[in-house]
Amino acid sequence: MLYDQRPCPLDITITGAGISGLSTALALSNVNREHKITVLESNASLSEFGAGVQLYANSTRLLDKWGLTSSLPKVAFQSSHMSVRRWQDNAELVSIMNNPTSTWLYEWPQWQIYRPDLQRVIFDRANELPNVNILFGYSVADMNHETGTVYTAEGSTIKADLTVAADEIWSKSRRCWNYARPCIWMVYASASGRVVLIGDAAHALLPHAGQGAGMAMEDVASLAEFVGFSTSKDNLSTTMSA
Ligand SMILES: Cc1cc2nc3c(=O)[nH]c(=O)nc-3n(C[C@H](O)[C@H](O)[C@H](O)COP(=O)(O)OP(=O)(O)OC[C@H]3O[C@@H](n4cnc5c(N)ncnc54)[C@H](O)[C@@H]3O)c2cc1C
């Protein structure tokens, strides 16, 4: 990249207003407030369902970068340790030190949060941004993975310079590309560079790994770096495959 060139404003569509989709809206807006970002969510509102999510230093440092640390104490807490026990007899198998050990070792704390609360915190921040438009009741039915055009079940056709597919483990966006199962890497090698898979849509983990949301946020941070360096719509292909 030539450093005297300005990053190029893009029309960006994100499919799915989950952890990765909303984080993407926030992070891409942070790198360029001139991006026009539309998030399509199939549900009529934010989901109230979910489990407790452990957020380790790899993700808490990103939440801080995106300006969300001050929102966490109202809905999350820092545990001293996690005790893993055998279900038959409650015998402790391992005890993992969380706080303040995480900060000593990795500079950032561990937080425990209910998944809908995490989604709400990210949503509230993204929804404040003038260049982010979050649309509920828009369900992705089909996608042209060369042009990035999204077709919804409700009959809308949405064109964009870049489409980020963040529509979870059963990703309709991924299935439209004839991928029967998740990919191992987040960027799909479409010739146009206009479509990217992230989060559970790209690499869902079993819940006990405790890193699905964390890895989704790492995808988002990487994507923001790439998109932040894009100086032309025409070089998206080169930028995204770098
Ligand atoms: C029991 C359990 C415990 C977990 N514990 C942890 C943990 O401790 N730490 C951790 O890091 N991770 C944990 N995870 C994983 C974490 O919750 C996921 O990895 C994370 O939510 C993935 O984010 P995502 O945005 O890719 O998907 P989601 O958060 O699932 O969001 C996807 C969004 O896409 C929408 N959508 C789906 N289809 C369409 C469509 N066709 N059109 C438009 N929108 C669509 C959905 O409605 C949803 O809002 C856990 C998961 C489970 C189930």
The ligand as a Gaussian input file, in Angstrom:
#p B3LYP/6-31G(d) Opt

LIG

0 1
 C      -23.082000     -23.554000      25.275000
 C      -22.069000     -22.662000      24.596000
 C      -21.020000     -22.126000      25.327000
 C      -20.061000     -21.320000      24.722000
 N      -19.027000     -20.819000      25.474000
 C      -18.112000     -20.034000      24.885000
 C      -17.054000     -19.457000      25.668000
 O      -16.929000     -19.706000      26.882000
 N      -16.153000     -18.632000      25.044000
 C      -16.253000     -18.335000      23.696000
 O      -15.416000     -17.577000      23.192000
 N      -17.239000     -18.880000      22.947000
 C      -18.167000     -19.704000      23.498000
 N      -19.172000     -20.224000      22.737000
 C      -19.183000     -19.971000      21.286000
 C      -19.764000     -18.608000      20.919000
 O      -21.034000     -18.392000      21.510000
 C      -19.878000     -18.562000      19.385000
 O      -18.652000     -18.989000      18.807000
 C      -20.181000     -17.151000      18.905000
 O      -21.444000     -16.746000      19.372000
 C      -20.156000     -17.129000      17.380000
 O      -20.536000     -15.849000      16.911000
 P      -21.184000     -15.712000      15.462000
 O      -21.507000     -14.275000      15.304000
 O      -20.351000     -16.362000      14.441000
 O      -22.558000     -16.540000      15.562000
 P      -23.825000     -16.155000      16.427000
 O      -23.430000     -15.372000      17.628000
 O      -24.564000     -17.429000      16.587000
 O      -24.674000     -15.154000      15.502000
 C      -25.136000     -15.502000      14.201000
 C      -26.288000     -14.586000      13.842000
 O      -26.657000     -14.827000      12.482000
 C      -28.081000     -14.827000      12.384000
 N      -28.453000     -15.581000      11.193000
 C      -28.437000     -16.928000      11.016000
 N      -28.839000     -17.254000       9.784000
 C      -29.132000     -16.075000       9.149000
 C      -29.599000     -15.751000       7.836000
 N      -29.870000     -16.711000       6.910000
 N      -29.787000     -14.457000       7.524000
 C      -29.525000     -13.460000       8.439000
 N      -29.081000     -13.726000       9.706000
 C      -28.878000     -15.024000      10.051000
 C      -28.516000     -15.487000      13.692000
 O      -29.872000     -15.216000      13.993000
 C      -27.549000     -14.849000      14.694000
 O      -28.035000     -13.636000      15.212000
 C      -20.142000     -21.039000      23.325000
 C      -21.215000     -21.552000      22.569000
 C      -22.166000     -22.360000      23.193000
 C      -23.318000     -22.911000      22.370000

